[in-house]
């Protein structure tokens, strides 16, 4: 879902030129975004980037200062939350502690004066759906964090809303439960086909769950794309730095399709930047090749291993070279490769940086 959203006609959720001020502080600056029916979209970014404010504007919990929110073709910009069609799950679950699990899930249905038999049937169906069929009589305090979050999810979708909003729903859970629930939430969303927007600061969560990711920083959208696009083709150095691990080194454009890194010339796309322009060269550690490299290959040079860090399924090597100057690169090498080639600290080896794996950003490396 999500890959072919352009072929799906009108977007289900359209946000146009949305700005949100808190006094003199601009929390959101001119945000425009389209989300299609059935998509799972993640708002991803560091604390204070505006992602939760944007989610709250969609929900009507924080009405925008200017701009428009449309859902299913209707302008909902000024509607209170009670008149909007969404279910929401918060980081803190926000279950009613004095109500049983059954009553928690039934809350929205009862408010809508749904017949008792229908409520009972729907609650049973939802408990089954979230894998807790026998927990209806318990109270929230008797459940684990993961179970409480499943119940919060069941309560949010009980009234079959058109939109599901998730505000850091897994961040209060421990790591193993979080990974398991990630898959469960995504699987549930797929089965229901419900349009979902999730706020997270956890890049792994965004990459594994989303059809599309909206990367935000300082109240602005930095990039929108599929997880693969965001990871492989980060448009700005901020996105490159925020998603995954990235080497950043200083360079200078030295030709129509080449950049200088120390004394080493690297062939790569230069985005039409003029010769002599200072740039930041970015390359992922897993994209540096050390196996089967020959000296006459493009972007190959002699280097030495300056340190090895064991990280479970792979080893991170610091690779330095006289030709590239003082800045070493981190390279992620598989355990099998390390064993096969008997790579050790201090070893000399030929490395190659494939041209299609090099990203260039204008300006020198920021040393914040």
C-alpha positions as CSV (number, residue, x, y, z in Angstrom):
1,X,0.0,0.0,0.0
2,X,1.2,3.5,-0.6
3,X,3.6,2.9,-3.5
4,X,1.0,3.7,-6.2
5,X,-0.9,6.4,-4.3
6,X,-0.7,8.8,-7.2
7,X,-3.0,6.4,-9.1
8,X,-5.7,6.4,-6.4
9,X,-7.4,9.7,-7.3
10,X,-8.0,12.4,-4.7
11,X,-6.1,12.2,-1.5
12,X,-8.0,11.1,1.7
13,X,-6.2,13.7,3.9
14,X,-5.0,17.0,2.4
15,X,-3.1,19.5,4.5
16,X,-2.6,22.9,2.8
17,X,-0.2,25.7,3.8
18,X,-0.6,24.9,7.5
19,X,1.1,27.2,10.0
20,X,0.9,27.0,13.8
21,X,2.1,29.7,16.1
22,X,2.4,29.5,19.9
23,X,2.8,33.1,20.8
24,X,5.9,34.3,18.9
25,X,7.1,30.7,18.3
26,X,6.4,29.1,14.9
27,X,5.9,25.4,15.6
28,X,4.8,24.6,12.0
29,X,5.8,26.6,8.9
30,X,3.7,26.3,5.8
31,X,3.1,22.6,5.8
32,X,1.5,21.0,2.7
33,X,0.9,17.2,2.5
34,X,-1.3,14.7,0.9
35,X,-2.1,11.3,2.4
36,X,-4.0,8.6,0.4
37,X,-6.6,6.1,1.6
38,X,-5.1,3.0,3.2
39,X,-1.7,4.5,3.6
40,X,0.5,4.2,6.7
41,X,2.4,7.5,7.0
42,X,5.0,8.3,9.6
43,X,5.9,11.8,10.8
44,X,9.5,11.3,11.8
45,X,12.0,13.8,13.4
46,X,13.8,14.8,16.5
47,X,12.1,16.2,19.6
48,X,10.6,19.7,19.0
49,X,10.5,19.3,15.2
50,X,6.7,19.8,15.1
51,X,5.5,16.3,14.3
52,X,3.2,16.0,17.3
53,X,1.8,19.5,16.7
54,X,1.0,18.5,13.1
55,X,-0.8,15.3,14.4
56,X,-2.8,17.4,16.9
57,X,-3.8,19.9,14.2
58,X,-5.2,17.0,12.1
59,X,-7.1,15.8,15.2
60,X,-8.3,19.4,16.0
61,X,-6.6,19.2,19.5
62,X,-4.4,22.2,18.5
63,X,-6.2,24.3,15.8
64,X,-3.7,25.7,13.2
65,X,-3.1,29.5,13.0
66,X,-3.5,29.5,9.2
67,X,-4.0,26.8,6.6
68,X,-6.5,24.1,5.8
69,X,-7.1,20.4,6.7
70,X,-9.4,18.4,4.5
71,X,-10.5,14.8,5.1
72,X,-12.4,12.7,2.6
73,X,-13.1,15.9,0.6
74,X,-14.5,17.8,3.5
75,X,-12.9,20.9,5.1
76,X,-12.5,20.0,8.8
77,X,-10.1,22.9,9.6
78,X,-12.3,24.5,12.2
79,X,-14.2,21.4,13.5
80,X,-13.7,20.4,17.2
81,X,-12.2,16.9,17.8
82,X,-15.6,15.4,18.6
83,X,-16.8,16.2,15.1
84,X,-13.8,14.7,13.3
85,X,-13.6,11.1,12.1
86,X,-10.5,9.6,13.8
87,X,-9.3,7.3,16.5
88,X,-6.2,8.2,18.5
89,X,-3.7,6.2,20.5
90,X,-1.3,8.1,22.8
91,X,2.2,7.2,24.2
92,X,0.7,6.8,27.7
93,X,-2.2,4.6,26.5
94,X,-4.7,6.9,28.4
95,X,-7.0,4.0,29.3
96,X,-9.6,4.7,32.0
97,X,-8.2,3.0,35.1
98,X,-11.6,2.5,36.8
99,X,-13.1,0.7,33.8
100,X,-12.6,-2.9,32.8
101,X,-11.0,-3.6,29.4
102,X,-14.4,-4.3,27.9
103,X,-15.8,-1.0,29.1
104,X,-12.7,0.8,27.8
105,X,-13.1,-0.6,24.3
106,X,-16.9,0.0,24.4
107,X,-16.6,3.6,25.5
108,X,-16.9,5.2,22.1
109,X,-19.6,2.8,20.9
110,X,-21.7,3.5,24.0
111,X,-21.4,7.2,23.5
112,X,-22.9,6.7,20.1
113,X,-25.9,4.9,21.6
114,X,-24.9,1.6,19.8
115,X,-27.3,-1.2,20.8
116,X,-25.9,-3.4,23.7
117,X,-25.8,-6.6,21.7
118,X,-23.8,-4.9,18.9
119,X,-21.4,-3.4,21.4
120,X,-20.8,-6.8,23.0
121,X,-20.2,-8.4,19.6
122,X,-17.8,-5.6,18.5
123,X,-15.8,-5.7,21.7
124,X,-15.4,-9.5,21.4
125,X,-14.3,-9.1,17.8
126,X,-11.7,-6.4,18.7
127,X,-10.3,-8.4,21.6
128,X,-9.8,-11.3,19.2
129,X,-8.3,-8.9,16.6
130,X,-5.7,-7.6,19.1
131,X,-4.9,-11.1,20.4
132,X,-6.4,-10.7,23.9
133,X,-9.7,-12.6,23.8
134,X,-9.8,-13.5,27.5
135,X,-8.8,-10.2,29.0
136,X,-12.2,-8.4,28.9
137,X,-12.9,-8.5,32.6
138,X,-9.5,-7.3,33.7
139,X,-8.6,-3.7,34.6
140,X,-5.7,-1.8,32.9
141,X,-3.5,-2.0,36.0
142,X,-3.6,-5.8,35.7
143,X,-2.2,-5.8,32.2
144,X,1.4,-5.4,30.9
145,X,2.4,-2.3,29.0
146,X,2.2,-4.1,25.7
147,X,-1.3,-5.5,26.5
148,X,-2.5,-2.0,27.6
149,X,-1.3,-0.6,24.2
150,X,-3.2,-3.3,22.3
151,X,-6.4,-2.4,24.3
152,X,-5.8,1.3,23.5
153,X,-5.6,0.4,19.8
154,X,-8.8,-1.7,20.0
155,X,-10.6,1.3,21.7
156,X,-9.3,3.7,19.0
157,X,-10.6,1.5,16.1
158,X,-13.9,0.4,17.8
159,X,-16.0,3.0,16.1
160,X,-14.4,2.2,12.7
161,X,-12.9,5.6,12.1
162,X,-11.7,6.7,8.7
163,X,-8.3,7.8,10.2
164,X,-6.1,6.3,12.9
165,X,-3.7,8.7,14.6
166,X,-0.8,7.2,16.7
167,X,1.3,9.5,18.8
168,X,4.6,7.7,19.8
169,X,2.5,4.7,20.6
170,X,5.3,2.3,21.3
171,X,8.0,4.5,22.9
172,X,7.0,3.7,26.5
173,X,7.5,-0.1,26.0
174,X,10.7,-2.1,26.4
175,X,12.7,-2.9,23.3
176,X,11.5,-6.5,22.7
177,X,7.8,-5.7,23.2
178,X,8.2,-2.6,20.9
179,X,9.6,-4.7,18.1
180,X,6.9,-7.3,18.4
181,X,4.1,-4.6,18.5
182,X,5.6,-2.9,15.5
183,X,4.8,-5.9,13.4
184,X,1.4,-6.4,15.0
185,X,0.3,-2.8,14.5
186,X,1.4,-2.8,10.9
187,X,-0.3,-6.1,10.2
188,X,-3.5,-4.9,11.8
189,X,-3.4,-1.7,9.8
190,X,-3.0,-3.7,6.6
191,X,-5.9,-6.0,7.4
192,X,-8.2,-3.1,8.3
193,X,-7.0,-1.0,5.4
194,X,-7.3,2.1,7.7
195,X,-5.5,5.3,6.8
196,X,-2.9,5.7,9.5
197,X,-0.6,8.6,10.6
198,X,2.0,7.8,13.2
199,X,4.4,10.2,15.0
200,X,7.7,8.8,16.0
201,X,11.3,9.9,16.7
202,X,12.5,6.3,16.2
203,X,14.0,6.0,12.7
204,X,13.8,2.2,12.8
205,X,10.1,2.3,13.7
206,X,9.5,4.6,10.7
207,X,11.6,2.5,8.3
208,X,9.9,-0.8,9.2
209,X,6.3,0.4,9.5
210,X,5.6,3.2,7.1
211,X,4.5,3.2,3.4
212,X,5.8,6.8,3.3
213,X,7.8,8.8,5.8
214,X,7.5,12.6,6.3
215,X,10.9,13.7,7.8
216,X,10.5,17.0,9.8
217,X,12.9,19.4,11.4
218,X,12.2,22.9,12.9
219,X,8.5,22.9,11.9
220,X,9.2,22.2,8.2
221,X,9.1,19.1,6.0
222,X,12.6,18.1,4.9
223,X,11.6,15.2,2.7
224,X,8.7,12.9,1.9
225,X,9.3,9.4,0.4
226,X,9.2,5.7,0.9
227,X,11.5,4.3,3.5
228,X,13.9,3.1,0.7
229,X,13.9,6.6,-0.9
230,X,14.5,8.3,2.4
231,X,17.4,5.9,3.2
232,X,19.0,5.7,-0.2
233,X,18.4,9.2,-1.5
234,X,18.3,11.7,1.4
235,X,17.7,15.1,-0.2
236,X,19.4,17.1,2.6
237,X,22.3,16.5,4.9
238,X,19.8,16.6,7.8
239,X,17.8,13.7,6.4
240,X,21.1,11.8,5.6
241,X,22.3,12.3,9.2
242,X,19.0,11.6,10.9
243,X,18.2,8.3,9.1
244,X,20.7,5.5,9.6
245,X,24.4,5.9,9.9
246,X,26.3,8.1,7.5
247,X,29.9,9.2,6.8
248,X,30.2,12.9,6.2
249,X,33.5,14.3,4.9
250,X,34.6,17.6,3.4
251,X,35.3,17.7,-0.4
252,X,35.4,20.1,-3.3
253,X,33.8,19.8,-6.8
254,X,36.7,19.2,-9.2
255,X,34.8,18.3,-12.4
256,X,31.4,17.9,-14.1
257,X,31.1,14.4,-12.5
258,X,33.8,14.3,-9.8
259,X,34.7,15.5,-6.4
260,X,38.0,15.7,-4.5
261,X,38.3,14.0,-1.1
262,X,41.8,15.0,0.2
263,X,44.0,14.2,-2.8
264,X,41.7,11.4,-4.1
265,X,39.3,12.1,-6.9
266,X,35.9,10.4,-6.7
267,X,33.6,10.0,-9.7
268,X,30.0,10.8,-8.7
269,X,26.9,12.9,-9.6
270,X,27.6,16.6,-8.7
271,X,24.1,18.0,-9.2
272,X,25.5,20.7,-11.5
273,X,27.6,22.4,-8.8
274,X,30.4,24.6,-10.1
275,X,34.1,23.5,-9.9
276,X,35.7,24.7,-6.7
277,X,32.4,24.5,-4.7
278,X,33.0,23.2,-1.2
279,X,30.7,20.2,-0.5
280,X,29.9,17.6,2.1
281,X,30.4,14.1,0.7
282,X,28.1,11.5,2.3
283,X,28.4,7.7,2.0
284,X,26.8,4.9,4.1
285,X,29.2,2.6,5.9
286,X,27.7,-0.5,4.3
287,X,28.3,0.9,0.8
288,X,32.1,0.9,1.1
289,X,33.5,-2.1,-0.8
290,X,36.6,-3.9,0.4
291,X,36.1,-7.3,-1.3
292,X,37.6,-8.1,-4.7
293,X,38.7,-4.5,-5.4
294,X,41.4,-3.9,-8.0
295,X,43.6,-0.8,-8.1
296,X,42.4,0.2,-11.6
297,X,38.7,0.4,-10.7
298,X,36.9,3.6,-10.5
299,X,37.0,5.2,-7.0
300,X,39.4,2.6,-5.6
301,X,42.3,3.6,-3.4
302,X,44.7,2.2,-0.8
303,X,43.7,2.5,2.8
304,X,44.5,1.0,6.2
305,X,42.3,-0.3,9.0
306,X,42.6,2.0,12.1
307,X,40.2,0.2,14.4
308,X,37.5,-2.5,14.4
309,X,34.3,-2.4,16.5
310,X,32.3,-5.7,16.9
311,X,28.6,-5.0,16.5
312,X,27.1,-8.5,16.5
313,X,26.2,-9.3,12.9
314,X,28.8,-7.0,11.4
315,X,32.1,-5.2,12.3
316,X,32.5,-1.4,11.9
317,X,35.9,-0.6,10.6
318,X,37.6,2.8,10.7
319,X,39.4,3.2,7.3
320,X,42.0,5.9,6.8
321,X,44.3,6.8,3.9
322,X,47.1,9.2,3.2
323,X,45.4,10.2,-0.1
324,X,42.1,11.2,1.6
325,X,43.7,13.1,4.4
326,X,43.0,12.9,8.1
327,X,39.3,12.0,7.9
328,X,38.7,8.2,8.3
329,X,35.6,6.6,7.0
330,X,33.5,4.0,8.8
331,X,32.8,0.8,6.8
332,X,30.4,-1.9,7.9
333,X,31.8,-5.3,7.0
334,X,30.2,-8.7,7.5
335,X,31.6,-11.1,10.1
336,X,32.1,-13.7,7.3
337,X,34.1,-11.2,5.2
338,X,36.3,-10.3,8.2
339,X,37.0,-14.0,8.8
340,X,37.5,-14.9,5.1
341,X,39.9,-12.1,4.4
342,X,41.4,-12.2,7.9
343,X,41.1,-8.4,8.2
344,X,42.8,-7.1,11.4
345,X,43.5,-3.7,12.9
346,X,46.4,-2.0,11.1
347,X,45.9,-4.0,7.8
348,X,46.3,-2.3,4.5
349,X,43.6,-2.9,1.9
350,X,42.1,-1.6,-1.3
351,X,38.7,0.1,-0.9
352,X,36.2,1.3,-3.4
353,X,33.3,3.7,-3.1
354,X,30.7,3.1,-5.8
355,X,29.8,6.3,-7.6
356,X,26.0,5.7,-7.3
357,X,26.3,5.4,-3.5
358,X,27.9,8.9,-3.1
359,X,25.7,11.8,-2.1
360,X,26.8,15.4,-2.3
361,X,25.5,18.4,-0.3
362,X,26.6,22.0,-0.8
363,X,28.7,23.5,2.0
364,X,31.4,22.1,4.2
365,X,30.8,19.5,6.9
366,X,29.1,21.0,9.9
367,X,31.0,20.3,13.2
368,X,28.1,20.8,15.6
